[in-house]
Amino acid sequence: MQKLHLDSKKCMKFSGGISLLITMIVIIVGYFLCDKFLSLKYHKYFYIIASFLIILELIEYFLIINLRFKRYKYQVTLERIEIIEGVIFLKDTIIPIERIHQIRLKEGPIDKRYGLVNLDILTAGGNATISFIKKEEGEKIADFLTEKVNSIKRGEV
């Protein structure tokens, strides 16, 4: 099984940092709006909700991202693709190559910064994604799967 590159963790942390920053901005704006429009008896509810959100974001940033990175694995063989992911509960997705209909590489702005892509695998029964893989690796896997799927369609199994 192949583990994710260290740049994947950096990308996850960067995205988590942006999420934390946005949450903090919303809470700060909410604090000023709360001060302006709500009576003092409702302030404690705002503080409770804001504290809860900050705690959740910090747990996400310091714990969940690390666990997700540690537990994420994938494997591409001649017969199948296997993806293991999850934080508390592990999900094991197995896709036989003959079931694949389409393969797509997706790259967002944060992924691009770290040289990462997401490989979407579409089948008649659903979709799966190999996330946070290096661009070169993703292109190799996509080329391999495309060739393998085309040879199956031509009957060259």
MDAnalysis code that builds the backbone (N, CA, C; Angstrom):
import MDAnalysis as mda
import numpy as np

u = mda.Universe.empty(471, n_residues=157, atom_resindex=np.repeat(np.arange(157), 3), trajectory=True)
u.add_TopologyAttr("name", ["N", "CA", "C"] * 157)
u.add_TopologyAttr("resid", np.arange(1, 158))
u.add_TopologyAttr("resname", ["MET", "GLN", "LYS", "LEU", "HIS", "LEU", "ASP", "SER", "LYS", "LYS", "CYS", "MET", "LYS", "PHE", "SER", "GLY", "GLY", "ILE", "SER", "LEU", "LEU", "ILE", "THR", "MET", "ILE", "VAL", "ILE", "ILE", "VAL", "GLY", "TYR", "PHE", "LEU", "CYS", "ASP", "LYS", "PHE", "LEU", "SER", "LEU", "LYS", "TYR", "HIS", "LYS", "TYR", "PHE", "TYR", "ILE", "ILE", "ALA", "SER", "PHE", "LEU", "ILE", "ILE", "LEU", "GLU", "LEU", "ILE", "GLU", "TYR", "PHE", "LEU", "ILE", "ILE", "ASN", "LEU", "ARG", "PHE", "LYS", "ARG", "TYR", "LYS", "TYR", "GLN", "VAL", "THR", "LEU", "GLU", "ARG", "ILE", "GLU", "ILE", "ILE", "GLU", "GLY", "VAL", "ILE", "PHE", "LEU", "LYS", "ASP", "THR", "ILE", "ILE", "PRO", "ILE", "GLU", "ARG", "ILE", "HIS", "GLN", "ILE", "ARG", "LEU", "LYS", "GLU", "GLY", "PRO", "ILE", "ASP", "LYS", "ARG", "TYR", "GLY", "LEU", "VAL", "ASN", "LEU", "ASP", "ILE", "LEU", "THR", "ALA", "GLY", "GLY", "ASN", "ALA", "THR", "ILE", "SER", "PHE", "ILE", "LYS", "LYS", "GLU", "GLU", "GLY", "GLU", "LYS", "ILE", "ALA", "ASP", "PHE", "LEU", "THR", "GLU", "LYS", "VAL", "ASN", "SER", "ILE", "LYS", "ARG", "GLY", "GLU", "VAL"])
u.atoms.positions = np.array([
    [0.843, -1.186, 0.000],
    [0.000, 0.000, 0.000],
    [0.887, 1.247, 0.000],
    [0.485, 2.204, -0.768],
    [1.238, 3.441, -0.900],
    [0.676, 4.497, 0.049],
    [1.556, 5.165, 0.787],
    [1.144, 6.244, 1.674],
    [1.268, 7.573, 0.932],
    [0.680, 8.595, 1.493],
    [0.724, 9.916, 0.883],
    [2.092, 10.571, 1.080],
    [2.445, 11.442, 0.151],
    [3.674, 12.224, 0.220],
    [3.526, 13.264, 1.331],
    [4.638, 13.685, 1.920],
    [4.616, 14.669, 3.005],
    [3.984, 15.990, 2.569],
    [4.084, 16.336, 1.286],
    [3.437, 17.556, 0.791],
    [1.919, 17.489, 0.968],
    [1.371, 16.282, 0.998],
    [-0.059, 16.112, 1.208],
    [-0.465, 16.637, 2.581],
    [0.347, 16.331, 3.569],
    [0.054, 16.809, 4.926],
    [0.155, 18.327, 4.985],
    [1.150, 18.887, 4.303],
    [1.295, 20.344, 4.259],
    [0.064, 20.983, 3.629],
    [-0.429, 20.367, 2.554],
    [-1.620, 20.873, 1.870],
    [-2.837, 20.807, 2.788],
    [-2.991, 19.676, 3.491],
    [-4.105, 19.532, 4.431],
    [-4.011, 20.585, 5.533],
    [-2.806, 20.812, 6.058],
    [-2.600, 21.805, 7.122],
    [-2.903, 23.217, 6.610],
    [-2.468, 23.514, 5.388],
    [-2.723, 24.833, 4.805],
    [-4.229, 25.060, 4.672],
    [-4.945, 24.056, 4.148],
    [-6.404, 24.158, 4.004],
    [-7.071, 24.290, 5.369],
    [-6.588, 23.515, 6.341],
    [-7.124, 23.599, 7.696],
    [-6.868, 24.960, 8.316],
    [-5.702, 25.535, 8.036],
    [-5.377, 26.878, 8.531],
    [-6.305, 27.930, 7.945],
    [-6.618, 27.794, 6.668],
    [-7.556, 28.731, 6.030],
    [-8.935, 28.603, 6.676],
    [-9.361, 27.377, 6.907],
    [-10.655, 27.140, 7.554],
    [-10.679, 27.751, 8.955],
    [-9.603, 27.572, 9.706],
    [-9.502, 28.145, 11.050],
    [-9.539, 29.668, 10.995],
    [-8.821, 30.248, 10.046],
    [-8.801, 31.702, 9.890],
    [-10.184, 32.246, 9.553],
    [-10.888, 31.594, 8.637],
    [-12.234, 32.031, 8.267],
    [-13.174, 31.941, 9.470],
    [-13.061, 30.852, 10.235],
    [-13.890, 30.704, 11.438],
    [-13.605, 31.826, 12.427],
    [-12.345, 32.155, 12.618],
    [-11.982, 33.232, 13.544],
    [-12.538, 34.584, 13.071],
    [-12.451, 34.850, 11.766],
    [-12.986, 36.104, 11.232],
    [-14.490, 36.182, 11.447],
    [-15.200, 35.085, 11.173],
    [-16.652, 35.055, 11.373],
    [-16.997, 35.290, 12.845],
    [-16.221, 34.697, 13.742],
    [-16.482, 34.875, 15.177],
    [-16.221, 36.316, 15.603],
    [-15.158, 36.910, 15.096],
    [-14.856, 38.306, 15.443],
    [-15.956, 39.237, 14.932],
    [-16.373, 39.033, 13.683],
    [-17.474, 39.840, 13.130],
    [-18.745, 39.595, 13.942],
    [-18.996, 38.326, 14.283],
    [-20.153, 37.983, 15.097],
    [-20.117, 38.639, 16.455],
    [-18.929, 38.737, 17.036],
    [-18.784, 39.392, 18.341],
    [-19.228, 40.845, 18.264],
    [-18.766, 41.558, 17.229],
    [-19.145, 42.974, 17.101],
    [-20.629, 43.128, 16.784],
    [-21.171, 42.241, 15.965],
    [-22.604, 42.290, 15.670],
    [-23.429, 41.947, 16.908],
    [-22.957, 40.997, 17.667],
    [-23.630, 40.589, 18.902],
    [-23.667, 41.761, 19.868],
    [-22.557, 42.467, 19.988],
    [-22.460, 43.627, 20.869],
    [-23.426, 44.728, 20.446],
    [-23.583, 44.868, 19.149],
    [-24.390, 45.966, 18.617],
    [-25.890, 45.655, 18.635],
    [-26.271, 44.395, 18.338],
    [-27.680, 44.087, 18.112],
    [-28.343, 43.205, 19.170],
    [-27.574, 42.532, 20.005],
    [-28.181, 41.641, 20.993],
    [-28.029, 42.208, 22.403],
    [-29.003, 41.913, 23.228],
    [-28.896, 42.355, 24.616],
    [-27.849, 41.501, 25.331],
    [-27.382, 41.966, 26.459],
    [-26.308, 41.306, 27.199],
    [-26.662, 39.889, 27.630],
    [-27.943, 39.595, 27.827],
    [-28.306, 38.253, 28.287],
    [-28.064, 37.182, 27.217],
    [-27.944, 37.557, 25.940],
    [-27.682, 36.594, 24.865],
    [-26.195, 36.436, 24.548],
    [-25.371, 37.292, 25.109],
    [-23.932, 37.229, 24.823],
    [-23.334, 35.896, 25.246],
    [-23.777, 35.351, 26.377],
    [-23.203, 34.090, 26.846],
    [-23.434, 32.971, 25.839],
    [-24.581, 32.971, 25.143],
    [-24.849, 31.939, 24.127],
    [-23.892, 32.082, 22.946],
    [-23.639, 33.328, 22.578],
    [-22.679, 33.563, 21.500],
    [-21.301, 33.054, 21.908],
    [-20.861, 33.340, 23.122],
    [-19.547, 32.905, 23.586],
    [-19.448, 31.381, 23.644],
    [-20.515, 30.723, 24.049],
    [-20.527, 29.260, 24.108],
    [-20.387, 28.676, 22.701],
    [-21.178, 29.195, 21.772],
    [-21.128, 28.705, 20.392],
    [-19.767, 29.002, 19.764],
    [-19.252, 30.215, 19.973],
    [-17.951, 30.596, 19.417],
    [-16.839, 29.712, 19.982],
    [-16.870, 29.459, 21.278],
    [-15.858, 28.603, 21.909],
    [-15.913, 27.193, 21.342],
    [-17.124, 26.686, 21.178],
    [-17.313, 25.350, 20.620],
    [-16.735, 25.270, 19.205],
    [-17.008, 26.269, 18.380],
    [-16.486, 26.280, 17.006],
    [-14.961, 26.340, 16.979],
    [-14.387, 27.152, 17.839],
    [-12.924, 27.261, 17.888],
    [-12.310, 25.931, 18.321],
    [-12.904, 25.297, 19.325],
    [-12.395, 24.005, 19.788],
    [-12.471, 22.964, 18.671],
    [-13.584, 22.933, 17.950],
    [-13.717, 21.983, 16.832],
    [-12.662, 22.234, 15.762],
    [-12.446, 23.486, 15.415],
    [-11.436, 23.815, 14.400],
    [-10.029, 23.438, 14.862],
    [-9.727, 23.648, 16.133],
    [-8.408, 23.293, 16.649],
    [-8.214, 21.776, 16.677],
    [-9.262, 21.046, 17.047],
    [-9.191, 19.580, 17.010],
    [-8.943, 19.117, 15.579],
    [-9.657, 19.724, 14.627],
    [-9.468, 19.392, 13.205],
    [-8.018, 19.643, 12.796],
    [-7.513, 20.820, 13.148],
    [-6.183, 21.223, 12.694],
    [-5.069, 20.374, 13.316],
    [-5.139, 20.136, 14.630],
    [-4.030, 19.467, 15.314],
    [-4.171, 17.949, 15.413],
    [-5.372, 17.410, 15.312],
    [-5.543, 15.980, 15.508],
    [-6.049, 15.261, 14.257],
    [-7.170, 15.724, 13.731],
    [-7.829, 15.004, 12.638],
    [-6.979, 14.993, 11.368],
    [-6.361, 16.108, 11.039],
    [-5.526, 16.155, 9.831],
    [-4.374, 15.154, 9.949],
    [-3.747, 15.084, 11.114],
    [-2.637, 14.138, 11.309],
    [-3.109, 12.698, 11.195],
    [-4.257, 12.380, 11.800],
    [-4.792, 11.021, 11.710],
    [-5.172, 10.667, 10.279],
    [-5.811, 11.613, 9.589],
    [-6.204, 11.359, 8.198],
    [-4.975, 11.083, 7.334],
    [-3.941, 11.878, 7.522],
    [-2.706, 11.690, 6.753],
    [-2.080, 10.328, 7.042],
    [-2.022, 9.957, 8.318],
    [-1.412, 8.683, 8.722],
    [-2.147, 7.480, 8.171],
    [-3.462, 7.551, 8.139],
    [-4.274, 6.381, 7.795],
    [-4.610, 6.264, 6.310],
    [-4.347, 7.297, 5.538],
    [-4.702, 7.277, 4.115],
    [-3.682, 6.448, 3.344],
    [-4.174, 5.434, 2.630],
    [-3.314, 4.577, 1.809],
    [-4.070, 4.232, 0.530],
    [-3.302, 3.949, -0.502],
    [-3.920, 3.493, -1.751],
    [-2.979, 2.526, -2.453],
    [-3.584, 1.717, -3.333],
    [-2.794, 0.751, -4.100],
    [-3.468, 0.543, -5.450],
    [-2.673, 0.571, -6.492],
    [-3.162, 0.303, -7.842],
    [-2.438, -0.942, -8.335],
    [-3.205, -1.990, -8.650],
    [-2.624, -3.225, -9.180],
    [-3.173, -3.453, -10.584],
    [-2.810, -4.563, -11.192],
    [-3.304, -4.879, -12.535],
    [-4.803, -5.185, -12.540],
    [-5.354, -5.604, -11.412],
    [-6.765, -5.998, -11.360],
    [-7.673, -4.999, -10.644],
    [-7.113, -4.192, -9.718],
    [-7.993, -3.353, -8.906],
    [-7.277, -2.131, -8.342],
    [-8.108, -1.248, -7.794],
    [-7.621, -0.077, -7.063],
    [-8.191, -0.201, -5.664],
    [-7.359, 0.034, -4.668],
    [-7.829, -0.015, -3.286],
    [-7.452, 1.285, -2.598],
    [-8.432, 1.888, -1.916],
    [-8.217, 3.136, -1.192],
    [-8.688, 2.928, 0.241],
    [-7.801, 3.180, 1.197],
    [-8.153, 3.096, 2.613],
    [-8.036, 4.497, 3.193],
    [-9.133, 4.969, 3.793],
    [-9.143, 6.311, 4.358],
    [-10.074, 6.361, 5.556],
    [-9.918, 7.403, 6.353],
    [-10.789, 7.595, 7.498],
    [-10.022, 8.103, 8.692],
    [-10.760, 8.606, 9.668],
    [-10.148, 9.111, 10.885],
    [-10.484, 8.179, 12.040],
    [-11.749, 8.058, 12.349],
    [-12.181, 7.161, 13.421],
    [-12.518, 5.794, 12.832],
    [-13.340, 5.796, 11.802],
    [-13.717, 4.564, 11.114],
    [-12.993, 4.528, 9.779],
    [-12.318, 3.426, 9.498],
    [-11.606, 3.287, 8.230],
    [-12.548, 2.753, 7.162],
    [-12.477, 3.360, 5.989],
    [-13.284, 2.930, 4.841],
    [-12.332, 2.349, 3.810],
    [-12.602, 1.130, 3.397],
    [-11.767, 0.443, 2.416],
    [-12.566, 0.333, 1.117],
    [-12.142, 1.070, 0.088],
    [-12.827, 1.061, -1.195],
    [-12.000, 0.242, -2.176],
    [-12.646, -0.761, -2.785],
    [-11.970, -1.598, -3.781],
    [-12.734, -1.465, -5.092],
    [-12.010, -1.107, -6.140],
    [-12.615, -0.920, -7.457],
    [-11.926, -1.846, -8.449],
    [-12.654, -2.821, -8.986],
    [-12.059, -3.637, -10.060],
    [-11.832, -2.758, -11.292],
    [-10.699, -2.905, -11.933],
    [-10.357, -2.040, -13.065],
    [-11.361, -2.188, -14.210],
    [-11.926, -3.386, -14.395],
    [-12.882, -3.562, -15.497],
    [-14.177, -2.787, -15.277],
    [-14.413, -2.277, -14.069],
    [-15.626, -1.488, -13.773],
    [-15.447, 0.005, -14.046],
    [-14.230, 0.426, -14.304],
    [-13.945, 1.856, -14.485],
    [-14.484, 2.342, -15.828],
    [-15.171, 3.499, -15.783],
    [-15.694, 4.122, -17.004],
    [-14.889, 5.363, -17.392],
    [-14.453, 6.111, -16.378],
    [-13.773, 7.363, -16.679],
    [-12.777, 7.687, -15.570],
    [-11.697, 8.372, -15.960],
    [-10.660, 8.784, -15.014],
    [-10.412, 10.274, -15.237],
    [-10.393, 11.030, -14.135],
    [-10.162, 12.472, -14.226],
    [-9.125, 12.894, -13.197],
    [-8.262, 13.795, -13.586],
    [-7.332, 14.431, -12.651],
    [-7.877, 15.817, -12.331],
    [-7.991, 16.135, -11.049],
    [-8.453, 17.456, -10.635],
    [-7.374, 18.106, -9.775],
    [-7.238, 19.411, -9.957],
    [-6.205, 20.155, -9.244],
    [-6.768, 21.516, -8.858],
    [-6.900, 21.754, -7.560],
    [-7.357, 23.043, -7.074],
    [-6.173, 23.978, -6.852],
    [-6.448, 25.228, -6.493],
    [-5.352, 26.196, -6.310],
    [-4.391, 25.826, -5.180],
    [-4.903, 25.268, -4.092],
    [-4.027, 24.876, -2.987],
    [-3.247, 23.620, -3.371],
    [-3.924, 22.679, -4.047],
    [-3.239, 21.475, -4.533],
    [-2.083, 21.855, -5.460],
    [-2.352, 22.794, -6.345],
    [-1.352, 23.219, -7.336],
    [-0.106, 23.772, -6.637],
    [-0.326, 24.501, -5.570],
    [0.789, 25.091, -4.808],
    [1.749, 24.009, -4.301],
    [1.205, 22.845, -3.966],
    [2.019, 21.751, -3.428],
    [2.307, 20.659, -4.460],
    [1.891, 20.858, -5.705],
    [2.158, 19.877, -6.759],
    [1.341, 18.603, -6.604],
    [0.096, 18.749, -6.134],
    [-0.772, 17.600, -5.876],
    [-1.984, 17.600, -6.789],
    [-2.578, 16.446, -6.962],
    [-3.825, 16.299, -7.718],
    [-4.722, 15.300, -7.005],
    [-5.986, 15.310, -7.389],
    [-6.940, 14.288, -6.969],
    [-7.310, 13.492, -8.204],
    [-7.258, 12.175, -8.095],
    [-7.590, 11.293, -9.206],
    [-8.993, 10.752, -8.979],
    [-9.946, 11.229, -9.785],
    [-11.329, 10.759, -9.694],
    [-11.504, 9.540, -10.580],
    [-12.098, 8.500, -10.020],
    [-12.347, 7.256, -10.735],
    [-13.855, 7.060, -10.757],
    [-14.435, 7.082, -11.949],
    [-15.884, 6.964, -12.083],
    [-16.244, 5.580, -12.594],
    [-17.210, 4.956, -11.926],
    [-17.720, 3.653, -12.337],
    [-19.236, 3.752, -12.435],
    [-19.873, 2.708, -12.953],
    [-21.327, 2.698, -13.036],
    [-21.940, 2.685, -11.629],
    [-21.238, 2.095, -10.667],
    [-21.754, 1.970, -9.309],
    [-21.437, 3.143, -8.411],
    [-20.650, 4.088, -8.856],
    [-20.300, 5.232, -8.030],
    [-18.934, 5.777, -8.382],
    [-18.438, 6.628, -7.507],
    [-17.160, 7.278, -7.745],
    [-16.232, 7.048, -6.569],
    [-14.948, 7.136, -6.823],
    [-13.934, 7.093, -5.774],
    [-12.850, 8.098, -6.154],
    [-12.116, 8.550, -5.160],
    [-11.062, 9.522, -5.405],
    [-9.807, 9.124, -4.643],
    [-8.696, 9.139, -5.343],
    [-7.400, 9.046, -4.677],
    [-6.963, 10.496, -4.503],
    [-6.974, 10.953, -3.269],
    [-6.727, 12.370, -2.980],
    [-5.267, 12.634, -2.622],
    [-4.859, 13.870, -2.841],
    [-3.567, 14.387, -2.390],
    [-2.368, 13.585, -2.893],
    [-2.375, 13.182, -4.152],
    [-1.203, 12.479, -4.680],
    [-0.378, 13.445, -5.523],
    [0.914, 13.195, -5.595],
    [1.791, 14.048, -6.390],
    [1.331, 14.025, -7.843],
    [1.475, 15.141, -8.513],
    [0.967, 15.279, -9.879],
    [1.566, 14.232, -10.817],
    [2.872, 14.014, -10.723],
    [3.528, 13.046, -11.606],
    [2.968, 11.649, -11.374],
    [2.787, 11.285, -10.108],
    [2.237, 9.975, -9.757],
    [0.801, 9.843, -10.267],
    [0.016, 10.903, -10.094],
    [-1.369, 10.898, -10.574],
    [-1.455, 10.729, -12.079],
    [-0.567, 11.405, -12.798],
    [-0.550, 11.276, -14.258],
    [-0.155, 9.865, -14.682],
    [0.825, 9.274, -13.976],
    [1.233, 7.897, -14.288],
    [0.083, 6.922, -14.056],
    [-0.590, 7.074, -12.917],
    [-1.709, 6.179, -12.591],
    [-2.836, 6.370, -13.598],
    [-3.142, 7.624, -13.939],
    [-4.217, 7.902, -14.902],
    [-3.886, 7.299, -16.261],
    [-2.651, 7.442, -16.714],
    [-2.247, 6.855, -17.998],
    [-2.346, 5.333, -17.961],
    [-1.865, 4.728, -16.876],
    [-1.927, 3.274, -16.726],
    [-3.381, 2.796, -16.754],
    [-4.238, 3.453, -15.976],
    [-5.642, 3.028, -15.907],
    [-6.359, 3.242, -17.237],
    [-6.075, 4.350, -17.899],
    [-6.698, 4.614, -19.205],
    [-6.308, 3.531, -20.200],
    [-5.029, 3.198, -20.239],
    [-4.556, 2.150, -21.150],
    [-5.178, 0.804, -20.799],
    [-5.232, 0.500, -19.525],
    [-5.798, -0.783, -19.076],
    [-7.290, -0.859, -19.412],
    [-8.037, 0.199, -19.159],
    [-9.473, 0.242, -19.455],
    [-9.701, 0.126, -20.955],
    [-8.906, 0.833, -21.741],
    [-9.041, 0.751, -23.211],
    [-8.737, -0.645, -23.717],
    [-7.732, -1.304, -23.152],
    [-7.415, -2.667, -23.609],
    [-8.525, -3.645, -23.221],
    [-9.169, -3.421, -22.093],
    [-10.300, -4.270, -21.691],
    [-11.471, -4.063, -22.662],
    [-11.715, -2.802, -23.034],
    [-12.814, -2.492, -23.961],
    [-12.562, -3.104, -25.346],
    [-11.289, -3.166, -25.740],
    [-10.952, -3.757, -27.025],
    [-10.943, -5.282, -26.966],
    [-11.048, -5.814, -25.758],
    [-11.061, -7.263, -25.598],
    [-9.689, -7.878, -25.523],
    [-8.688, -7.085, -25.138],
    [-7.317, -7.560, -25.083],
    [-6.909, -8.003, -23.691],
    [-7.839, -8.336, -22.853],
    [-7.543, -8.696, -21.460],
    [-6.520, -9.715, -21.415],
])
